Amino acid sequence: GGCTLLESITIPDSVTSIGGGAFYNCEFLTDITIPDSVTSIANWAFYNCLALTSFTVDGANTAYSSLNGVLFNKDQTTLLYYPIGNTQTSYTVPNSVIMLGRFAFSGCSALASVTIPNSVTSIDYSVFNRCSSLASVTIPSSVESINANAFTVCTALTSITNLYDGNQNVHSTAFNTGATGLRT
């Protein structure tokens, strides 16, 4: 991206779509305000925004919402983006969430633990990719599918507690963590 020195942005009200890679590698961008006009955000829109600590979404937006700086769909059933620059070491996913969206926590190196509630049924592609401090995770029995590369390059993972009943659809690369001493 050409925004290497950009620190803060309020997207104009005329914008309806944020494309893939729109803010790719904007390493100094700390906060993004999304207006009510935006109804489409591509998967890679905020990839590698290392300083990003919060999303703010206009309350009148019909497609998206934010809670404590985290980006969700409007009814908060899908967690879309956890800001990569947030320095909290733990996060509890709200009980409204059914799906952890594609790349939702990708690259969040500060997170050591994430609590996934029993409402979650799906962990999408590369959700925890490159979460280098993530040490343990408990996957509740409600989770029906874990997509490809869900925990790729989670080198600090020492414990995965998977409470599923054997009917879970787990992609063969979901737990290619790169961790040594991983217990599942």
N, C-alpha and C positions, 0 to 999 in steps of 0.2 A: 504494500500500500504506500501511497504518497503522503501519509499523514504521520510521519514518524515523530514530529514534535507536538502534535495535537494533544491537549490535556483534557479538554471537556467539550462536549458537543450537545447542542439541542437540535434535534432534527426538525427541519421546517415542516409546517402543517400541510404543505403541498405534497409531501412524500407519502406514497402508499405502500412501497415495497423496499426492503433492505436486502440487497442481493448477496449472494455467496462471496465471501472475501471482501465485502465492502469496507470493513475496518481491520482487515488482515494485517498483523504485525504493527498495529498502532500501539507501540510499547509504553507510551506515556499517558495514554487515555485512561483517566480515572473514573469518569462517570458519563453515562449516556442517558439522555432524556428522550423518550419515545412519545411522539404526539398521538392524538386520537385517530389521525388519518392513516397510520401504518396498520395494514392488515396482513402483511406477509413479511416474514423474516427467514432468510435462507439459513441452512445448517452451519455453514462456515463463516457467517457474517462477522463474528467477533473472535475468530481464531487467533490465538497467541497475543491477545491484548493483556500483557503481563501485569499492568498496573490497575486494571479495571476492578473497582471495588463495589460499584453499584449500578443497577438499572433503575430508572424511575419511569413509570408509565402513566400517562395522563389517565385519570379515572374514567373519562368518557370513551376510552379505547374499547372497541367491541371484540377485539381478537386477543389482546394481551393484557397482563397485569403484573405488578411487582409486589413482593412482600419481603421486607428487610433486605432490599437490594437485589433479590433473586428474581429472574424473569420466568414467568409462567404463562400458559394460555389463560384466557379470560376467567374460566371457572376454576382455575388452579388444579386441574386434574392431570396436567402434564407439566413437569418441571423442565424448562427449556434450557436455561443457562444459569449456572452458578458463577458469579464473577471470579475469574481466575486470580485476581489480585487480592481477594479477600484473605486476610491473615488469620481468621479464626481457625482453630485446630479441630473443632468438631461442629457438626451440623446435623440437625434433626429435620428430616423431610416432613412437611405438613401432612396430616392425615387425609387431606382431600386428594392427594396425588395418587393416580392410578399408574402413570407411566413416567419413567425417567427417560427423557428424550435423548436423542442422538448427540453425543459429545457433551452432555449436560455438565459434567464435572471435569472434563478433559483438561489435563495440565494444572489442576488445582494442587500445587505442591505443598501448601500449608496444612491441608486437611489430613488429620491422623485417624479420625473416625467419622463415619456417616451412619446415622440411624435411619433405617428404612422401615416405614410403618407397614402394618398388615393390609393397608389399602392398595399397595403397589402390586400390580400383576405383571408388569413388563419392564425389563431393563434393556434399553435399546443399544444399538451399535456404539462401541467405544465410549460408553458412559463414564467410566473411571480411568480411561486411557491416560497414562503418564501422571497418575496421582502418586507421586514418589514417596509421600509420607504416610499414605494410608496403611495402617498396621493391621487392623482387623475389621471384618465386616460380617454382619449377620443378615442372611437373606431369608426373609420370612416365608412361610409355607404358601402365602397368597401369590407369590411370584410364579407365573406359569411359563415365562420364557426369558432367557438370557441370550442376547444377541452376540454376534461375532465381536471379538476383541474388547468385550465389556471391561475386563480388568488387565488389559495389556500394559506392560511396563509399569506395574505396581510393585516395584522392587522391594518395598518395605513390608509387604503383606506377610504376616506370620500366621494368621488364622482366618479361615473362611468357615463360618458356621452356616450350613445350608439346611434349612428346616423343611425342605420339600418332601413330597410323598412318593417320589419316583415317577410322577407323570409330567415332570417339568421338561420343556423343550430347551436344551442347553446346546448352543453352538460349540463345535469342537475346539474353536480358538478362544472361547469366552474367558478361560482361566490361564492363558499364556502370560503369566505375570512376570516372569523373569526373576521371581523371588527365590531365594535359597531358604530352606527350612520351613516351607509353607506346610501348614496342617489344614486339611479340609475334612 
